[in-house]
Amino acid sequence: MTHRMGGTRTLEVGALARVEGEGAMHVKIEDGVVRDVQLAIYEPPRFFEAFLVGRSYTEPPDITARICGICPIAYQASSCNAIESVCGAEIPDSIRALRRLLYCGEWIESHVLHIYMLHAPDFLGFPSAIHLAAKFPEVVERALRMKKLGNDIVEVVGGRAIHPINVRLGGFYRTPSKAELNAFTERLLRARDEALETVRLVSTFEFPDFDGDWELVSLASDGEYPIPEGRRLISDRGLDISIEDYGKHFAETHVAHANALHSHMLERGQYAVGPLARYSLNADKLSPIAKQIAAEVGLGTECRNPFRSIIVRAVELVYAYDEAIRIIDSYEQPERPFVDVQPRAGVGHGCSEAPRGLLYHKYEIDGRGDILSAQIVPPTAQNQPAIESDLEAFVQDRLHLDDHELTHQCEQVIRNYDPCISCATHFLDLHVERS
Amino acid sequence: MSEATKPKLAVWKFSSCDGCQLSLLDCEDELLQVVGAVEVSYFLEASSAIAEGPYDVSLVEGSITTEHDIERIKEVRRLSGILVSIGACATAGGIQALRNFADVREYTSTVYAHPEFISTLKTSTGIADHVKVDLELRGCPIDRHQLLEVVTALLSGRKPRVPTHAVCVECKKRGNVCVLTEHGTPCLGPVTQTGCGALCPSFNRGCYGCFGPAENTNIDSLTSALRATGMQDRDLVRVFRTFNAWSPAFRAAGEKVAAGGVTQ
């Protein structure tokens, strides 16, 4: 919906489509200047951080998974990392590898969903993948095949595709046999080829010339592209801190206009997490095949154009299949599916790279294992200021476009981030101040 | 079938994680067949194309947590032929119904610097507490095979086959060793409705009640059996108060333990 009054021009989308969760967009232009931009969130609050208080330290993997049906494994991983660190648990490499495989399954499922079903329709001019399927059935069939493989991996390792039941502190309830995992290899090899085709396909899309003005922040993992764990946070402007110091460098503020807890870096400003940050800060840690395809399509080793995040996601997809192949190839079933994690009083921090970016958890527990406090910062809360800043700069340079086209392109600006509004545990009810 | 004569399907979201509607997109093998048989008229997560109601079948995800939700669900009901509530949030208020046992004002100030910005109801409740629901599909999340069964049955005008017996029965069918009696692992299988295929016990884990209470079960007897495994009362209250905490049977069981009502 758009309307003009005098020198004021307002662009509004009341209910954003092809994003996870409920959000709206509001852009106000006065006399040729963008005055106000809001990615408004009307997903009601669910109070996870409040009701986690008083629960047992063993429960966050199951409970916080319910924050997001699209990336439950991210929540399980970040919460396990945080609580295991309080309790001083040492996780064996074999279990860590299995966690990485499980997380690759989630990346595959989520990235294929976003690339083909949520994002590509924007570039190809369709309202949905369902409409896309009518014209290019083989493309959508390929996408569904690729996505299903991600879900199948999550089902075998995690028990089920949404809210996996097999993840616990210290590891798993049951670990798969070597044979169960080997059964995936042939499909993974084919899917990796299809992912290479995906990179080639999406790199032919037309991308607006646009670079975001924010600091890129990602998790750093020793010698590996960051996925299920990491103890340091790095940025393209020199940040290099322990995740324990997250609270000293990042803060959440409660702003009325957008009704969400906005995250920002203290004394530094807005930042972006997600595929662009991960890739730009860790491209050297990708596998040879992923590096090769990135070079083939001319991606470079840094990318700051959020529209091109679809290419980065596709490269990460190649990598996720490749990693799954590598992990399965060297997999030995652990002797025990989990290590014991005994409660210990203290505060623990845990991070992982959800498909849409850094997910931070912090828990304080007492000696009995009761949770005293919980803090969860999902990627979309961190990206919201960046999305709004993108919208502002993007609209300012495109005021010549008519309202319909401009609104449509603004929606794309938002979808570039694959925002997961349901993830926003502490997003608020909306009261937009409209002038 | 032409677009004009295809049944119109709508998918609605209230307070939730999006997982249950994602189950529809997770039916990779059947998705194109399903969307070929219906007109997907309103499904914001998947499509920006919106067709006006009325809708023949509405799938409703999520719980009611705001005044606006109450108005919106009435409108959805008005626009819908058959209304199916899907998942633990829509059928029992979901995990966010834990606020129902607490003071929501305290919750608000725990999470937010400016509680005055927040507008929320004191409770999170299922759809049937507000409008007539034609069919409920349990689970946190729902099982996608059950979802396909419901959609297929409704399209062909027959009654969907959704079993209501306990997880225990499913375990016996699968030949699982009982984790409760053999391993002493706390398990809600005897009182939880099936739908998952006894997933947790098949992974050496006790059932934790995703599908909510089954009909005609003896929760008191399970409570005693759980105590016998060494569970303390506060842990007992916790197991009943998760994703289906506000379902009448689990709510009563939790309250009874909290009040010290079950002894043995």
HADDOCK unambig.tbl for C-alpha pairs under 7 A between the chains (distance, minus, plus):
assign (segid A and resid 17 and name CA) (segid B and resid 44 and name CA) 4.68 0.50 0.50
assign (segid A and resid 17 and name CA) (segid B and resid 45 and name CA) 5.68 0.50 0.50
assign (segid A and resid 17 and name CA) (segid B and resid 47 and name CA) 6.05 0.50 0.50
assign (segid A and resid 17 and name CA) (segid B and resid 48 and name CA) 4.96 0.50 0.50
assign (segid A and resid 18 and name CA) (segid B and resid 44 and name CA) 6.01 0.50 0.50
assign (segid A and resid 18 and name CA) (segid B and resid 45 and name CA) 4.49 0.50 0.50
assign (segid A and resid 18 and name CA) (segid B and resid 46 and name CA) 5.09 0.50 0.50
assign (segid A and resid 18 and name CA) (segid B and resid 47 and name CA) 5.81 0.50 0.50
assign (segid A and resid 18 and name CA) (segid B and resid 48 and name CA) 6.66 0.50 0.50
assign (segid A and resid 19 and name CA) (segid B and resid 45 and name CA) 5.65 0.50 0.50
assign (segid A and resid 20 and name CA) (segid B and resid 18 and name CA) 6.77 0.50 0.50
assign (segid A and resid 20 and name CA) (segid B and resid 45 and name CA) 5.95 0.50 0.50
assign (segid A and resid 21 and name CA) (segid B and resid 18 and name CA) 6.60 0.50 0.50
assign (segid A and resid 43 and name CA) (segid B and resid 15 and name CA) 6.84 0.50 0.50
assign (segid A and resid 44 and name CA) (segid B and resid 15 and name CA) 6.21 0.50 0.50
assign (segid A and resid 46 and name CA) (segid B and resid 96 and name CA) 5.29 0.50 0.50
assign (segid A and resid 47 and name CA) (segid B and resid 96 and name CA) 6.87 0.50 0.50
assign (segid A and resid 47 and name CA) (segid B and resid 107 and name CA) 6.52 0.50 0.50
assign (segid A and resid 47 and name CA) (segid B and resid 111 and name CA) 6.97 0.50 0.50
assign (segid A and resid 49 and name CA) (segid B and resid 111 and name CA) 6.53 0.50 0.50
assign (segid A and resid 50 and name CA) (segid B and resid 107 and name CA) 5.26 0.50 0.50
assign (segid A and resid 50 and name CA) (segid B and resid 110 and name CA) 5.92 0.50 0.50
assign (segid A and resid 50 and name CA) (segid B and resid 111 and name CA) 6.51 0.50 0.50
assign (segid A and resid 51 and name CA) (segid B and resid 98 and name CA) 6.67 0.50 0.50
assign (segid A and resid 66 and name CA) (segid B and resid 17 and name CA) 6.12 0.50 0.50
assign (segid A and resid 67 and name CA) (segid B and resid 17 and name CA) 5.49 0.50 0.50
assign (segid A and resid 68 and name CA) (segid B and resid 17 and name CA) 4.60 0.50 0.50
assign (segid A and resid 68 and name CA) (segid B and resid 18 and name CA) 6.73 0.50 0.50
assign (segid A and resid 68 and name CA) (segid B and resid 19 and name CA) 6.85 0.50 0.50
assign (segid A and resid 69 and name CA) (segid B and resid 17 and name CA) 5.12 0.50 0.50
assign (segid A and resid 69 and name CA) (segid B and resid 18 and name CA) 5.34 0.50 0.50
assign (segid A and resid 69 and name CA) (segid B and resid 19 and name CA) 3.66 0.50 0.50
assign (segid A and resid 70 and name CA) (segid B and resid 19 and name CA) 6.28 0.50 0.50
assign (segid A and resid 117 and name CA) (segid B and resid 46 and name CA) 6.89 0.50 0.50
assign (segid A and resid 118 and name CA) (segid B and resid 46 and name CA) 6.67 0.50 0.50
assign (segid A and resid 127 and name CA) (segid B and resid 47 and name CA) 5.69 0.50 0.50
assign (segid A and resid 127 and name CA) (segid B and resid 48 and name CA) 5.12 0.50 0.50
assign (segid A and resid 127 and name CA) (segid B and resid 49 and name CA) 5.51 0.50 0.50
assign (segid A and resid 128 and name CA) (segid B and resid 46 and name CA) 6.24 0.50 0.50
assign (segid A and resid 128 and name CA) (segid B and resid 47 and name CA) 4.53 0.50 0.50
assign (segid A and resid 128 and name CA) (segid B and resid 48 and name CA) 6.52 0.50 0.50
assign (segid A and resid 144 and name CA) (segid B and resid 28 and name CA) 5.33 0.50 0.50
assign (segid A and resid 148 and name CA) (segid B and resid 28 and name CA) 6.08 0.50 0.50
assign (segid A and resid 162 and name CA) (segid B and resid 19 and name CA) 6.46 0.50 0.50
assign (segid A and resid 162 and name CA) (segid B and resid 141 and name CA) 6.60 0.50 0.50
assign (segid A and resid 163 and name CA) (segid B and resid 141 and name CA) 6.94 0.50 0.50
assign (segid A and resid 165 and name CA) (segid B and resid 200 and name CA) 6.55 0.50 0.50
assign (segid A and resid 166 and name CA) (segid B and resid 203 and name CA) 6.80 0.50 0.50
assign (segid A and resid 173 and name CA) (segid B and resid 203 and name CA) 6.16 0.50 0.50
assign (segid A and resid 173 and name CA) (segid B and resid 204 and name CA) 6.09 0.50 0.50
assign (segid A and resid 173 and name CA) (segid B and resid 205 and name CA) 6.33 0.50 0.50
assign (segid A and resid 174 and name CA) (segid B and resid 203 and name CA) 5.49 0.50 0.50
assign (segid A and resid 174 and name CA) (segid B and resid 204 and name CA) 6.49 0.50 0.50
assign (segid A and resid 254 and name CA) (segid B and resid 112 and name CA) 6.92 0.50 0.50
assign (segid A and resid 254 and name CA) (segid B and resid 113 and name CA) 6.15 0.50 0.50
assign (segid A and resid 254 and name CA) (segid B and resid 114 and name CA) 6.80 0.50 0.50
assign (segid A and resid 256 and name CA) (segid B and resid 117 and name CA) 6.74 0.50 0.50
assign (segid A and resid 422 and name CA) (segid B and resid 16 and name CA) 6.98 0.50 0.50
assign (segid A and resid 422 and name CA) (segid B and resid 17 and name CA) 5.31 0.50 0.50
assign (segid A and resid 422 and name CA) (segid B and resid 18 and name CA) 6.79 0.50 0.50
assign (segid A and resid 426 and name CA) (segid B and resid 111 and name CA) 6.81 0.50 0.50
assign (segid A and resid 428 and name CA) (segid B and resid 118 and name CA) 6.26 0.50 0.50
assign (segid A and resid 429 and name CA) (segid B and resid 118 and name CA) 6.03 0.50 0.50
assign (segid A and resid 429 and name CA) (segid B and resid 119 and name CA) 6.03 0.50 0.50
